[in-house]
């Protein structure tokens, strides 16, 4: 699936575990300019640098996979469901894969300094999640 929009915000890469790294970024979808939609997308592993060559405000086309998983809390047996929009290719909206502007790669941050999650269903303690 492909989506096109303006690069709104890029977060630093997060080393979740010894073998897993992720990075989130936000695309502003402006199908309706009165009510723009801000969609958070995730890059993982060797793909975390795909967004490095794009400046905030750039028009992008992002290829994504929709992922979902269930997780059962071992403490109370409650099952929660999580969705992820996983980006795997980023191109400027005109079709090129890298613009002429280049931005230095940000440093990796720890999971504890990750930006606040705004979705109430994901606001539980990060350490309790299996990923």
C-alpha positions in Angstrom: 0.0 0.0 0.0 1.3 3.5 -0.8 0.5 6.8 0.9 1.5 10.3 -0.1 1.9 13.3 2.1 4.2 15.8 3.7 6.9 14.7 6.1 5.9 16.3 9.3 8.2 15.0 12.0 11.1 12.5 12.3 12.0 10.9 15.6 15.4 9.4 16.5 16.1 5.7 16.1 15.4 3.6 19.2 17.4 0.5 20.2 14.5 -1.6 21.6 16.6 -4.6 22.3 20.1 -5.9 21.3 18.7 -7.2 18.0 15.8 -4.8 17.3 15.9 -1.1 16.2 13.0 1.1 15.2 12.3 4.6 14.1 9.1 6.5 13.9 8.1 9.4 11.6 4.9 11.3 10.9 3.3 12.0 7.5 0.7 14.7 7.2 -2.1 13.6 4.8 -3.8 16.7 3.4 -6.6 15.2 1.4 -8.8 17.7 3.3 -6.8 20.8 4.1 -9.3 21.9 6.7 -8.7 18.6 8.7 -5.2 17.3 8.0 -4.5 13.8 9.3 -1.2 13.0 11.0 -0.2 9.4 10.6 2.7 7.8 12.5 4.8 5.3 10.5 7.6 3.0 11.7 10.8 1.9 10.1 12.7 -1.1 11.5 16.1 -2.7 11.4 18.1 -1.8 8.3 15.3 0.5 7.0 15.7 3.1 9.8 17.9 5.3 7.7 15.5 5.6 4.7 14.1 8.9 6.0 17.5 10.5 6.6 17.7 12.1 3.2 14.4 13.9 3.4 13.7 17.2 5.1 10.6 18.0 7.1 8.0 19.5 4.8 9.1 17.3 1.8 6.3 15.6 -0.2 6.8 11.9 0.0 5.3 8.7 -1.2 5.7 5.9 1.4 5.2 2.2 0.7 3.8 0.5 3.8 2.6 -2.8 5.2 -0.2 -2.9 7.7 0.8 -5.1 10.7 -1.3 -6.2 13.6 -0.7 -8.5 16.6 -2.4 -9.7 19.8 -0.7 -9.6 23.2 -2.0 -11.2 26.3 -0.9 -9.7 29.6 0.4 -12.6 31.8 -0.7 -10.7 35.0 -4.4 -10.5 34.3 -5.0 -12.5 31.1 -6.3 -9.5 29.2 -5.6 -9.5 25.5 -4.7 -6.2 23.7 -4.4 -5.6 20.0 -1.8 -3.4 18.4 -1.4 -2.1 14.8 1.7 -0.8 13.1 2.1 0.9 9.8 5.6 -0.4 8.7 7.3 1.6 6.0 9.6 -0.2 3.7 10.2 2.3 0.9 10.3 6.1 0.8 10.4 8.3 -2.3 9.9 11.9 -3.0 6.4 12.5 -4.4 7.9 13.2 -7.8 9.3 9.6 -7.9 13.0 10.0 -6.9 14.2 8.0 -4.0 16.6 10.6 -2.5 16.4 14.4 -2.8 19.5 16.6 -3.2 19.3 17.8 0.4 21.0 15.5 2.9 20.6 15.6 6.6 23.0 14.0 9.1 21.9 10.8 10.8 20.5 11.4 14.3 22.0 9.5 17.3 20.2 6.5 18.6 18.3 7.1 21.8 17.2 4.6 24.5 13.7 3.3 24.8 13.2 5.3 28.0 13.6 8.6 26.2 11.1 7.7 23.5 8.5 10.4 22.7 5.2 10.2 24.5 2.5 8.0 23.0 -0.7 9.8 22.4 -3.0 6.8 21.8 -4.6 5.9 25.1 -4.7 2.2 24.2 -0.8 2.2 24.0 -0.2 4.2 27.2 0.6 1.3 29.4 4.2 0.7 30.6 6.6 0.0 27.7 8.4 -2.7 29.7 5.3 -4.8 29.8 5.1 -5.3 26.1 6.6 -8.3 24.4 8.3 -6.4 21.6 
